[in-house]
Amino acid sequence: KSLPAELDAEIVNTDEGPPYYHVQTIGAVCAEDEHIEAKDVDGEGRDDWQEELSDRLEETRDPKMWGTESEMLRKIFGVNVHPVWGGWYAYRALIVLRKGTQASLQQPEPLTFLMLEDKKRILSEYNLRHQLCLWRDINDSHVPERRYSPEEYFFFTETSPDKRRRFLEMKASQMAAVPRPRWEAR
């Protein structure tokens, strides 16, 4: 089934480009996930927490990558987290309705489901050791079934295209048939 032509729809694979779409913004604007920034960590001890994290960032960030300006070395970057999948997800497609307007369409309220301590932990892990993916778990009770498999973890954290390609070749050679997508397997 197709969308009405008068909507001038475009289906975009967000992994390809250009144009590029900022998928964290898409998730936050649609209220599908929660965007957290350091300013969202409120309450007692907030300033001390931010100062300590910024100090650690400045001590550990490589000036060759981040520059020498203290502001950039100390910057705490925000991240989005899904209420079910935590950080173990990605938006792989987007439907743009160029002529789809509706005056009464309201933007949904932003999601706010994370507890204060989880926000602190997630922001700290994301900024200090993002490559370990510890930040992706919402909390200590985040179930393994809602994480990437070890193979997916390797694939998405490996930066060498040649290693990723070889991994896929080896994985495909072990398959008797094409597996069903995870969302259909449940």
N, C-alpha and C positions, 0 to 999 in steps of 0.2 A: 504494500500500500504506500502511496506517495502523498506528500504534503501538497496542498493546493498551490498552484503556480503563482497565484497573486501574492503569496507570502514572500516570493523570491528567496527560497531557502537554499542554504549552502551547508553541507555536512562537511565538517573539518576534522581531520585526524590531527590531534594536538601534538603528536610526535613528529609531524612533518611540517615544513614551512618553507618559505614565508607564505602568508603572514603568520606571525607567532601570537599566541594568546597566552596570557598569564593565568594559568589554571588555578593558582591559589586565589586570585581575585574572583574567578568564576565561582568557585566553591563558596566563598564568603558571601558574595552578592546574592547567590541563590539560597543561602541559609542551609547548605548541605554539610558544612563543616564549620568549625570555630577557628577564627584567626586570632592568635594571641601575640601580643607585643609586651615588652617589658612594662609599659605603662598600665597594662591590664592586671599586673600583679599589685594588688593594693593591700592595705592593712598594715598592721604593726611590723616593723622590720623591713619594709619595702625598700627604703633608701639604702640600708645596709646591704641587703641582698643584691641590689643593682650595682652598688659600688664594688662589692666583692667580686661579682661576676665580671664586671668591666676590668677590674685589676687583673684577674686571671686571663682574660682575653688579651689584654695588652702585653702580658708576659709571654704568652704562648703563640700569638700570631706572627707569622713570618713577614717581615717588612718587604721582602721581595714580592710577596703576593698582595699584601694589604697596604703597602706604602709606609711612610714614616710618620704621617700625621696621627697624633694621639686620638683624635676624634674617630678616625676609621678603625684604628687598632682596638678601641674600647667599645665600638658599636655593638649593641645586642640586636640581632636580626630576629624578626618575627617569623612565625610558621603557622600553617594550618593543620588541624587535626580533626579527623572524622569521628563521630560519636560511636560507631561500631568498629571501624577498621583502624582507628588511631591514625598513625602516619603510614600505615601499610596499604596505601591505595594511590591511584592516579586517575585523573580524568583523561581518557584517551580519545574522546570524541566530543564535538560541540556542534549543535545545530544553530546556525545564525539565521534568523528570520528578518531579512533586511527591510521588508515592508510590513512586518508584523507589529502593529502598534495598537495599544489599547489604553485609552485615557484612564480607565478605572483600575488598571492593573497596579497593584501596590507592591512595593519591594518588601519581602518578608523581613521580620525582625531577625537580627543576627543570632546565631546559635550561641548559647553560653551554657556549657555542660561540665566544663573542667573545674575541679576543685583547686583551690589556691596552691596547695603544695604540689599538685600535678603540673600546674602551669609553670611553677618555678623549676621543677625538675626537667620538664620538656624543653623549656627555653635554654636552660643550662646545658643539657646534653646536646641539643641541636647546635648551639654555638660553639661549644668546646670540643665535642667529639662526634660530629654528625655522621661520620663514616662508619661508626659502630652500630648505628641505627637504634640505639637504646631509647632515643627520644620518641620513636614511633609507637611504643607501647603507652596506652593511656595511663595505666597504673600497674601495680604489681599483679593484679588479677587479670590482666589482658591475656585471653586464651590463645594458645599456639595456633589454633585453627584460623585465627584472624590475623595471621602474620604471613609474610612471604615464606615459601619453602626455602630450605638451604640453597637449592639451585637458583631460585629467583633472587635471593639475597646476593649470591655471587654475581649473577648476570647484571643486576641493576647497579651494583657498586663497582663492578669492574670497568675501568675507563679505557682499556685497550680494545679497539674495534676488532683487531685480529684475534685476541683471546676470546671475545664474546662470540665471534663467528665460529671459531673452532669448537667452543663449548656447545653451540647449537648443532653443529655437524655431529659431534659425538653423541649428544642427547638424541637426535633424530635417528641415528643408526641403531639405537637400542629399542626403538619403538616398533611394536608389531602393527599398530594402527594409530591414527591421529586421536589423541585424547579429547574427551569432551571438555568444554570450557568449565571452569570452576563454578560459575553461576548456574550451570545446568546440572552439575553433578550432585547437587544437594537435594 
